[in-house]
Amino acid sequence: MKILFSYLIFPGFLFSALIGLMAAWIDRKITARIQWRQGPPWYQNFLDLIKLFAKEIIVPNQAKLTFLLAPFLGLLSLILASTILGKAIIFPLESFLGDLIVVIYLFTIPAIALIIGASSSGNPLASVGASREIKLLLGYELPFILSVLTVIIKSKGTIQLGEILIQQMNFGSHLFSLSGILAFLVAILCMQAKLGLVPFDIAEAEQEIMAGTLIEYSGLPLAIFKLTKAILLYTMPLFLIILFWAKDLSPLVLFIKYLLILGIIILIKNTNPRLKIDQALKFFWGPLSILAFIAIILALKGL
Amino acid sequence: MENLKLKALTKSIWVFHAACSPCNNCDIEILDLLTPRHDVERFGITLVGSVRHADALLVTGIPNYKTAERIKKIYQQAPKPCLVIAVGSCACGRVMFRESYNSPANLDEIIPVDVYIPGCPPKPEAIIAGIVKLINKLGTDTNFKK
């Protein structure tokens, strides 16, 4: 019962969906203000979801069963990740061994769900989008895991979120050291790609491949994908805060930290053009991976 | 519940731009409409790339033998309820191309049109006025609510 409550309501689905949708609104509003516009009202994302729920669901002729199952796979695993993260913040002592690894795996599943859904829809543009998403996934996972490795080294080799938190509460945030700030930089850019925002929205490029991976989705499954994206906008910054910046995690401070990271994401999004897939791959496997390696070496040296 | 659905639909119209062999003047006015100056995102209106996400089709131009089939297919591919907005005099009534050898039918003989916005090309303000009228009409249309 308690598990169900935390999965469905408090740190889990309902809470993260609310925060995520509000974060998505902040994103739209700030984008609008940067472009000298008014922007939508705060309930716009909720209305979009309700509208999509009420619309017809079209399943293409060639689509397989996974076409309809994929969005739920992504959403459910992401909710699990956000529940584990929320629990780790509230009760750092109750986290289980290896939950860091579990969370890293769960964070890749939404992207994999997108790939499965797109490739089972039978649309050529969706398959272009899926292939781009696979390449992007291979690209950003390497530097992302390397930067998480830096954190593991800095917190004395533990792979438990609770211990990483306690380590930082006792000895200060990892962010304020040379290796910490390098790894944080790498992780922020990887997060941008994980969220599928400009400059890395290559898989979903609206202007060239017409929403790519999402092209055949309509109604409810599309709403689920939008919701997954909104929840990711809440969980990914939270994950980075836990890993790098967890000295003080009282609700207000946590909220301000979250808003700061969200602001960085939005500014990156609004000041960059979309990269091509080869450029993105070169960027992730070249400069970013090298930066992450340097961070690991510095962390091993104790800097 | 029904009211909420209707409000959600009228407050978040995602439009798909279906250019039906126009002369591009109406398209340019539509692009004007989506720029920061008029900022239709205030009302939740956004341009989408895929017709599967669309709530409204913005149709410009006269359907000719080639585009007539395609506009019909596009309308069938859109998830219902889907609105059709005819932008420009050509889409409204074919004006001087009525007798033309390559124009088989009016737009509203091919797909049901919900609102006509005349003008050659209509100003962005005129398009906004048309969409506002359409939203008001939907509020009173009981047939549409299902």
Interface residues (C-beta under 8 A of the other chain):
Chain A: R28 A32 Q35 W36 R37 Q38 G39 P40 P41 Q44 L47 D48 I50 K51 A54 K55 E56 I57 I58 E206 Q207 I209 M210 A211 L214 I215 E216 Y217 S218 G219 L222
Chain B: L4 K5 K7 A8 L9 K11 S12 P36 D39 E41 R42 F43 G44 V48 G49 S50 R52 H53 D55 Q77 P79 K80 P81
